[in-house]
Amino acid sequence: MARPEAVTDAADPRLVDYVGLSDPALRRLVEPEGGLFVAEGETVIRRAVAAGCQVRSLLMSQRWAEPLQDLLDQLDVPVYLADQDVLRTVTGYDVHRGALAALHRPAALSPAQVLAGADRVAVLEGFVDPTNVGVVFRAAAALGLDSVLLDPTCADPLYRRAVKVSMGAVFSVPSARISRWPAGLDEVRAARLTILALTPAADAVDLAELSPGLVARCAVLLGTEGPGLSRGALAAADLRVRIPMHHKVDSLNVGAAAAVAFWSITHPSRG
């Protein structure tokens, strides 16, 4: 059973895992190399533990100790209690959800592992914003996709903001990073998945026109907002698809577009 310890000094070395959580550049250096990631909020922490992630320690305000008591009773790890001023100084932002957990980073999966047995996959190119990564994972989990692949430039799915925005979906949807881009898409095709490039191009095929047979096994290729998919990614796709727009709207934000695309391939028209 975990035993809470009060911490009153933001410079306390026991809190080193939580320093500078609002600084993505710092965390990219600290987290993967240190073999850790940070989850924020009761729901996300519980989902991380339920998914088998191993907790290193917890940091929280006093008022969160009681709601999390049942979880603390299961864990034999340090639990640090601090006031809001200490939390803010250590992390670099106001920790409104009041509870943080440092967890051991699970072993990275390979594309082959996440493609094995997968019928519907999301593939992300250029998602440097952790928020957008989290949004796509949440949509993928909610709408029944089997896994997510990321190109070499995408933000870390286990970065705190991505984990938080996904509401823990990053723990339930297997993911892997493609090291060679876009050449690595050949591995997706080798898994007998049709690669569908989502683009607003007028000559792309309407998602609603795709047959159930075509989307039964497919990978939806998504580009970041603004530039969209690169020429190389578009060239590597089997088919370009689009969401029809109205009222002179040229596109949706990437989270909305991903949700529409995922719904379309999991609920294809049979008309």
C-alpha positions as CSV (number, residue, x, y, z in Angstrom):
1,M,0.0,0.0,0.0
2,A,1.3,3.4,-1.0
3,R,2.1,5.9,1.8
4,P,1.6,9.6,1.0
5,E,4.5,11.9,1.8
6,A,4.2,15.7,2.1
7,V,6.5,17.7,-0.1
8,T,6.8,21.5,0.5
9,D,9.9,22.3,-1.6
10,A,9.5,22.5,-5.4
11,A,13.3,21.8,-5.7
12,D,12.9,18.4,-3.9
13,P,14.8,15.9,-6.0
14,R,12.1,13.3,-5.5
15,L,9.9,15.3,-7.9
16,V,12.4,15.2,-10.8
17,D,10.1,13.2,-13.0
18,Y,7.6,16.0,-13.0
19,V,9.8,19.0,-13.7
20,G,8.9,21.1,-16.7
21,L,5.8,19.2,-17.9
22,S,4.7,22.2,-20.0
23,D,8.0,22.2,-21.9
24,P,7.8,19.7,-24.9
25,A,11.4,20.1,-25.8
26,L,12.5,19.2,-22.3
27,R,10.1,16.3,-22.0
28,R,11.3,14.8,-25.3
29,L,14.7,14.6,-23.8
30,V,13.7,13.4,-20.4
31,E,10.8,11.0,-21.0
32,P,11.8,8.5,-23.7
33,E,15.4,8.4,-22.6
34,G,14.4,8.0,-18.9
35,G,11.9,5.3,-19.9
36,L,8.9,7.2,-18.4
37,F,5.8,9.1,-19.3
38,V,3.4,11.2,-17.3
39,A,-0.4,10.8,-17.0
40,E,-2.7,13.5,-15.7
41,G,-6.1,13.3,-14.1
42,E,-7.9,10.5,-12.2
43,T,-9.6,8.9,-15.2
44,V,-6.4,8.8,-17.3
45,I,-4.3,7.5,-14.4
46,R,-6.8,4.7,-13.7
47,R,-6.9,3.8,-17.4
48,A,-3.1,3.6,-17.6
49,V,-3.0,1.3,-14.6
50,A,-5.8,-0.8,-15.9
51,A,-3.9,-1.2,-19.2
52,G,-1.0,-2.6,-17.3
53,C,1.3,0.4,-17.2
54,Q,3.6,0.3,-14.2
55,V,3.5,3.3,-11.9
56,R,6.8,4.9,-10.6
57,S,5.3,7.5,-8.4
58,L,2.3,9.9,-8.0
59,L,2.2,13.6,-7.3
60,M,-1.1,15.2,-6.3
61,S,-2.8,17.8,-4.1
62,Q,-4.2,16.6,-0.8
63,R,-7.8,16.7,-2.0
64,W,-7.1,14.0,-4.6
65,A,-5.7,11.4,-2.1
66,E,-9.2,10.4,-1.0
67,P,-10.8,9.9,-4.5
68,L,-7.8,7.8,-5.5
69,Q,-7.4,5.9,-2.2
70,D,-8.6,2.6,-3.6
71,L,-5.9,2.8,-6.3
72,L,-3.3,3.9,-3.8
73,D,-4.1,0.8,-1.7
74,Q,-3.1,-1.3,-4.6
75,L,0.2,0.3,-5.3
76,D,3.5,0.1,-3.5
77,V,5.0,3.4,-4.9
78,P,5.9,6.8,-3.5
79,V,2.9,9.2,-3.4
80,Y,3.9,12.9,-3.0
81,L,1.4,15.4,-1.7
82,A,2.0,19.1,-2.5
83,D,0.0,22.3,-2.6
84,Q,-1.0,24.1,-5.8
85,D,2.0,26.5,-5.6
86,V,4.5,23.7,-5.5
87,L,2.7,21.8,-8.3
88,R,2.7,24.9,-10.5
89,T,6.4,25.6,-9.8
90,V,7.5,22.0,-10.5
91,T,5.4,21.4,-13.6
92,G,5.3,24.9,-15.1
93,Y,1.5,25.2,-15.3
94,D,-1.6,25.1,-13.2
95,V,-2.4,21.4,-12.5
96,H,-6.2,21.8,-12.5
97,R,-6.9,18.0,-12.4
98,G,-4.7,17.8,-9.3
99,A,-3.2,14.4,-9.8
100,L,-0.2,13.2,-11.8
101,A,1.5,9.8,-12.2
102,A,4.9,9.0,-13.6
103,L,4.8,5.6,-15.2
104,H,7.3,3.3,-16.8
105,R,7.1,3.5,-20.6
106,P,6.0,0.2,-22.2
107,A,8.2,-1.5,-24.7
108,A,7.7,0.1,-28.2
109,L,5.8,-2.0,-30.7
110,S,6.8,-2.5,-34.3
111,P,4.6,-1.7,-37.3
112,A,4.4,-5.4,-38.0
113,Q,3.1,-6.1,-34.5
114,V,0.3,-3.5,-34.6
115,L,-0.7,-4.5,-38.2
116,A,-1.0,-8.2,-37.3
117,G,-4.7,-9.0,-37.3
118,A,-5.7,-5.4,-37.8
119,D,-8.5,-4.6,-40.3
120,R,-8.8,-0.9,-40.0
121,V,-5.8,1.4,-39.2
122,A,-5.1,5.1,-39.0
123,V,-1.8,6.4,-40.3
124,L,-0.6,9.8,-39.3
125,E,1.8,12.1,-41.2
126,G,3.3,15.3,-39.7
127,F,1.2,15.4,-36.5
128,V,3.6,17.5,-34.5
129,D,0.9,18.8,-32.2
130,P,0.3,16.4,-29.3
131,T,-3.2,17.6,-28.9
132,N,-4.1,16.5,-32.5
133,V,-2.4,13.1,-31.8
134,G,-4.6,12.7,-28.7
135,V,-7.7,13.6,-30.6
136,V,-7.1,11.1,-33.3
137,F,-6.4,8.3,-30.8
138,R,-9.6,9.1,-29.0
139,A,-11.6,9.0,-32.3
140,A,-9.8,5.7,-33.3
141,A,-10.7,4.1,-30.0
142,A,-14.3,5.3,-30.0
143,L,-15.0,4.3,-33.6
144,G,-13.4,0.9,-33.6
145,L,-10.1,1.2,-35.4
146,D,-7.6,-1.5,-34.5
147,S,-4.3,0.5,-34.4
148,V,-2.5,3.7,-35.2
149,L,0.8,4.2,-37.1
150,L,2.8,7.4,-37.0
151,D,5.4,8.8,-39.3
152,P,8.9,9.8,-37.9
153,T,7.8,13.4,-37.3
154,C,4.7,12.8,-35.3
155,A,4.5,13.9,-31.6
156,D,4.9,11.2,-29.0
157,P,1.5,9.6,-28.2
158,L,2.7,9.2,-24.6
159,Y,3.4,12.9,-24.2
160,R,1.3,14.2,-21.3
161,R,-0.9,16.4,-23.5
162,A,-1.6,13.6,-26.0
163,V,-2.4,11.2,-23.2
164,K,-4.8,13.7,-21.5
165,V,-6.6,14.7,-24.7
166,S,-7.1,11.1,-25.7
167,M,-8.6,10.4,-22.3
168,G,-6.3,7.4,-22.1
169,A,-7.2,6.0,-25.5
170,V,-3.4,5.8,-26.2
171,F,-3.4,2.8,-23.8
172,S,-6.1,0.9,-25.6
173,V,-5.2,1.4,-29.2
174,P,-1.9,-0.2,-30.2
175,S,0.5,2.1,-32.0
176,A,3.9,2.1,-33.6
177,R,6.2,4.5,-35.5
178,I,7.1,3.9,-39.1
179,S,10.9,4.7,-39.4
180,R,11.1,5.0,-43.2
181,W,8.7,7.5,-44.7
182,P,6.8,7.1,-47.0
183,A,8.6,3.9,-48.0
184,G,7.4,2.2,-44.8
185,L,3.8,2.4,-46.2
186,D,4.8,-0.7,-48.2
187,E,4.5,-2.6,-44.9
188,V,0.9,-1.5,-44.6
189,R,0.2,-2.6,-48.1
190,A,1.9,-5.9,-47.4
191,A,-0.6,-6.5,-44.6
192,R,-3.2,-6.4,-47.4
193,L,-4.7,-3.1,-46.3
194,T,-6.0,-0.7,-48.9
195,I,-4.3,2.7,-48.2
196,L,-6.9,5.6,-48.4
197,A,-5.4,9.1,-48.5
198,L,-7.8,11.6,-47.0
199,T,-7.6,14.9,-49.0
200,P,-9.9,17.7,-49.9
201,A,-8.9,17.4,-53.6
202,A,-12.0,17.7,-55.9
203,D,-11.0,14.6,-57.9
204,A,-10.9,12.4,-54.8
205,V,-13.6,9.8,-54.2
206,D,-16.4,10.6,-51.8
207,L,-16.0,8.4,-48.7
208,A,-19.7,7.5,-48.9
209,E,-19.1,5.9,-52.3
210,L,-16.6,3.3,-51.0
211,S,-17.9,-0.2,-51.0
212,P,-18.1,-2.3,-47.8
213,G,-15.7,-4.7,-49.3
214,L,-13.1,-2.0,-49.9
215,V,-13.2,-0.6,-46.4
216,A,-13.3,-4.0,-44.7
217,R,-9.5,-3.9,-44.6
218,C,-8.0,-0.5,-45.0
219,A,-5.7,2.2,-43.6
220,V,-6.8,5.8,-43.5
221,L,-3.8,8.1,-44.2
222,L,-4.2,11.5,-42.5
223,G,-2.1,14.7,-42.9
224,T,-1.7,17.6,-40.5
225,E,-3.9,20.7,-40.8
226,G,-2.7,23.2,-43.3
227,P,-0.2,21.4,-45.5
228,G,-2.1,18.2,-45.5
229,L,-0.5,15.0,-46.9
230,S,2.9,15.3,-48.6
231,R,3.2,14.4,-52.3
232,G,5.1,11.3,-51.3
233,A,2.3,10.1,-49.0
234,L,-0.3,10.8,-51.6
235,A,1.7,9.0,-54.3
236,A,2.0,5.9,-52.0
237,A,-1.8,5.6,-51.4
238,D,-4.0,3.3,-53.3
239,L,-6.9,5.7,-53.5
240,R,-7.6,9.3,-52.6
241,V,-10.8,9.9,-50.7
242,R,-12.6,13.0,-49.5
243,I,-15.3,14.3,-47.2
244,P,-17.7,16.4,-49.3
245,M,-18.0,20.0,-48.1
246,H,-20.8,22.5,-48.3
247,H,-21.4,26.2,-47.8
248,K,-17.9,27.0,-49.2
249,V,-16.1,25.3,-46.3
250,D,-12.9,23.9,-47.8
251,S,-12.0,21.4,-45.0
252,L,-12.6,20.3,-41.4
253,N,-10.1,20.4,-38.5
254,V,-8.1,17.2,-38.4
255,G,-9.9,15.8,-35.4
256,A,-13.3,16.2,-37.0
257,A,-12.1,14.9,-40.3
258,A,-10.6,11.9,-38.6
259,A,-13.8,11.1,-36.8
260,V,-15.9,11.4,-40.0
261,A,-13.4,9.2,-41.9
262,F,-13.3,6.6,-39.2
263,W,-17.1,6.5,-39.0
264,S,-17.4,6.1,-42.8
265,I,-15.1,3.1,-43.0
266,T,-16.6,1.4,-40.0
267,H,-20.2,2.1,-41.1
268,P,-20.0,1.9,-44.9
269,S,-23.0,2.6,-47.1
270,R,-24.7,-0.5,-48.4
271,G,-26.9,1.3,-50.8
